[in-house]
Amino acid sequence: MDVHWLEQTSADLPAADDWLSAGEAVRLSGMRFAKRRADWRLGRWTAKRAVSFYLNLPVERGALAHMEIRPAPGGAPEVSFGNERAPVTISISHRGDRAACAVGQAAPPACLLLGCDLEIVEPRSDAFATDYFTAEEQRLVAQASPADRWRLLALLWSGKESVLKALREGLRLDTRSVVVDPFTGQASGADDWRPLRAHHDGLIFHGWWRQSDNLIRTMVASPASASPLIAIPTV
């Protein structure tokens, strides 16, 4: 199963909102806080473009307005054209001025669970690992060299976030109910995606992670997918 990955930054985002559907425009108008509005717009823009590339649809702003990304009852994003659900599963993440979207096929008989996350590598307190990580994960952190510790903390946390999104639960679930193992193999392909594995209540997720600059990217899927195919926008 293939999963496609697209990242966009605030510099890619149009100033106008003519690429939003009518329902999305109404939802945006009800958001009070500027940061929430900015994150939401960038996430929707990235997701709409990712879905268009994946389905080989036009990516012009007018065409994107015919697509709507609505929250499911649990809050996870779902894609529709009018009243018809698109045959895709998506996951959206944003951090700072960057957003990412992972997209895969959701047509029967497949039932794809998919989650993605972006996380900045930055110092975190000892209490962070104690509060959110399992004993097994805390041992991994304790064994890491000082130079690798912050990256490992970001990677484990990002992997958990991806799994919780794939489960369509988010932080409603205890993060310690997800166990992440990031040391499961070598990098794959020119994009340096490395495999990881995670499990929750007997359900195994196979995933991938990579780092460039100070940003960790993770993606998990069930059933397993090949390393994500990175979409490169041409317009």
ABEGO torsion letter per residue (X at the ends): XBBBBBBBBAAABBABAAABBAAAAAAAAABABAAAAAAAAAAAAAAAAAAAAAAGBBABAAAAAABBBBBBAAGBBBBBBEABBBBBBBBBBBBEABBBBBBBBABOABBBBBBBBBBBBBBBBAAAAAAABBAAAAAAAAABBAAAAAAAAAAAAAAAAAAAAAAGAEAABBAAABBBBABAEBBBEAAGBBBBBBBBGGBBBBBBBBBBEABBBBBBBOBBBBBBBBBBBAX
